[in-house]
Amino acid sequence: MSASIESSSILVRDSPKQIAAKIKQYAFSGGQETLEEHRAKGGNPDVDVSYQYLRFFLEVRTWPCPEGGSLSSDSNCRTMESLLAYTKSTRREP
Protein backbone atom coordinates (compact mmCIF):
# COMPACT_ATOMS: atom_id res chain seq x y z
CA MET A 1 0.00 0.00 0.00
CA SER A 2 1.84 2.99 -1.30
CA ALA A 3 0.79 6.63 -1.12
CA SER A 4 2.33 7.17 -4.54
CA ILE A 5 0.06 4.56 -6.14
CA GLU A 6 -3.55 5.73 -5.95
CA SER A 7 -4.97 2.29 -6.70
CA SER A 8 -3.49 0.88 -3.48
CA SER A 9 -3.41 3.89 -1.17
CA ILE A 10 -6.37 4.71 1.05
CA LEU A 11 -7.68 8.18 0.38
CA VAL A 12 -10.18 10.22 2.40
CA ARG A 13 -12.38 10.50 -0.68
CA ASP A 14 -12.53 6.70 -1.17
CA SER A 15 -15.91 5.06 -0.75
CA PRO A 16 -16.38 2.46 2.00
CA LYS A 17 -16.37 -0.23 -0.68
CA GLN A 18 -13.04 1.03 -2.08
CA ILE A 19 -11.45 1.15 1.39
CA ALA A 20 -12.52 -2.40 2.19
CA ALA A 21 -11.28 -3.67 -1.19
CA LYS A 22 -7.89 -1.96 -0.83
CA ILE A 23 -7.31 -3.36 2.64
CA LYS A 24 -8.32 -6.86 1.55
CA GLN A 25 -6.16 -6.74 -1.57
CA TYR A 26 -3.11 -4.67 -0.62
CA ALA A 27 -2.64 -4.74 3.16
CA PHE A 28 0.32 -7.02 3.75
CA SER A 29 -0.34 -9.26 6.72
CA GLY A 30 2.06 -10.14 9.50
CA GLY A 31 0.57 -13.63 9.68
CA GLN A 32 2.44 -16.87 9.21
CA GLU A 33 2.27 -19.18 6.18
CA THR A 34 -0.35 -21.51 7.67
CA LEU A 35 -3.06 -21.16 10.29
CA GLU A 36 -1.35 -23.76 12.49
CA GLU A 37 1.97 -21.91 12.28
CA HIS A 38 0.26 -18.61 13.03
CA ARG A 39 -1.47 -20.06 16.09
CA ALA A 40 1.86 -21.43 17.33
CA LYS A 41 4.12 -18.44 16.62
CA GLY A 42 1.76 -15.48 16.37
CA GLY A 43 2.11 -12.72 13.80
CA ASN A 44 4.73 -10.09 13.05
CA PRO A 45 3.57 -6.55 13.87
CA ASP A 46 6.59 -4.97 12.18
CA VAL A 47 5.31 -5.89 8.71
CA ASP A 48 1.54 -5.96 9.28
CA VAL A 49 0.07 -2.98 7.42
CA SER A 50 -3.27 -3.08 9.25
CA TYR A 51 -1.53 -2.95 12.60
CA GLN A 52 0.43 0.11 11.48
CA TYR A 53 -2.85 1.84 10.59
CA LEU A 54 -4.30 0.88 13.98
CA ARG A 55 -1.25 2.31 15.72
CA PHE A 56 -1.71 5.59 13.88
CA PHE A 57 -5.48 6.07 14.00
CA LEU A 58 -6.34 4.42 17.33
CA GLU A 59 -2.99 4.62 19.07
CA VAL A 60 -3.13 0.85 19.59
CA ARG A 61 0.13 -0.26 21.16
CA THR A 62 -0.67 -3.91 21.85
CA TRP A 63 -0.17 -6.35 18.99
CA PRO A 64 -3.60 -7.95 18.41
CA CYS A 65 -2.19 -11.23 17.02
CA PRO A 66 -0.02 -12.71 19.76
CA GLU A 67 0.89 -16.36 19.91
CA GLY A 68 -2.36 -18.34 19.89
CA GLY A 69 -4.35 -15.10 19.75
CA SER A 70 -6.42 -13.47 17.08
CA LEU A 71 -5.61 -13.68 13.40
CA SER A 72 -4.26 -10.97 11.13
CA SER A 73 -7.64 -10.92 9.37
CA ASP A 74 -9.15 -9.71 12.67
CA SER A 75 -6.70 -6.82 12.56
CA ASN A 76 -7.78 -6.08 8.97
CA CYS A 77 -11.46 -5.95 10.02
CA ARG A 78 -10.71 -3.61 12.90
CA THR A 79 -8.67 -1.40 10.58
CA MET A 80 -11.48 -1.25 8.02
CA GLU A 81 -13.96 -0.23 10.72
CA SER A 82 -11.61 2.48 12.02
CA LEU A 83 -10.83 3.91 8.60
CA LEU A 84 -14.47 3.89 7.55
CA ALA A 85 -15.42 5.79 10.70
CA TYR A 86 -12.57 8.25 10.18
CA THR A 87 -13.33 8.95 6.53
CA LYS A 88 -17.05 9.26 7.28
CA SER A 89 -16.29 11.90 9.90
CA THR A 90 -14.34 13.95 7.34
CA ARG A 91 -17.06 13.98 4.67
CA ARG A 92 -19.57 16.74 4.27
CA GLU A 93 -23.18 15.75 3.99
CA PRO A 94 -24.80 17.08 0.77
N, C-alpha and C positions, 0 to 999 in steps of 0.2 A: 504494500500500500504506500504509494509514493505521492507526495503533494505535487510533484511535477507532472504526474500522469493523471489527468482528470477522470479517466475511466476507472481508476482504482482508488482515488482519494475520496474521502468523505467531505462533502461540501455542505454548508449551511442551507443552501438552496435545494439540496437533494430531497426527493420525496421519501417517505418512510419505506416504500418498496425498494427504491434505489439503495438506501442505506443498508437495509437487510441483505440485499443481494451482494453488495460490495463486501460486507463483513463475511458472509458465507463463502464468497469466492476468493477474496484476496487476503483475509486476515490469517497470517501464518500462525499456526498453533504451537504451543510449547509442549504438546502431548507427545507420548512415546509412539513407537511404530504399531504396537498392538494394544488392545484394551487390557490384556493381562499384564503386559509390561508397564503400562501406565498406572495400573492399580498398585503394582509392586514398587515402582520407583517414583511415581508422581510426575508432574510436569516441570518444564523449565521456564520460569517467569522472565528470564532475560531475553528470550526470543519470542514470547507470546504477545502478539500485537494487541489482542483484546485486553490483556492485563495492563499493557502500557496505556491504553485509552482509559481504563478504569482508574489507574493511578492519577492520571491527569484530571479527569472530569469529576471523580468522586473522592479523590485523595485516598483511595484504597491502598493500604500498605501491607496487607496480609495476602499472600499468594493463595488464591482460592482452589488450587489443585494440588494439595499436598499428597504425600504418599497415602494411597488408599482413599483419598478424598474425592472431591467432585472432579468432573471431567473438563477438559478445555472447552468443550461445546457449551457447558454451563456458563463459562466465562464469556463466550461469544453472545449468548442470550442476554446476559446481564449488560453487556456493552451495548447491544442493540437497543435495549430498553432505555439506557441512560442517554444515548445519542439521540434517540427519537424524542425523548422528553426535552433535551437541550435544544434541538433544532426547532421543535414546536414552540418553545418559549421565545425564540428569536424571530418568529414569523409574525407579520402583521395580518390581522384578519381583514378581509375585503369588506 
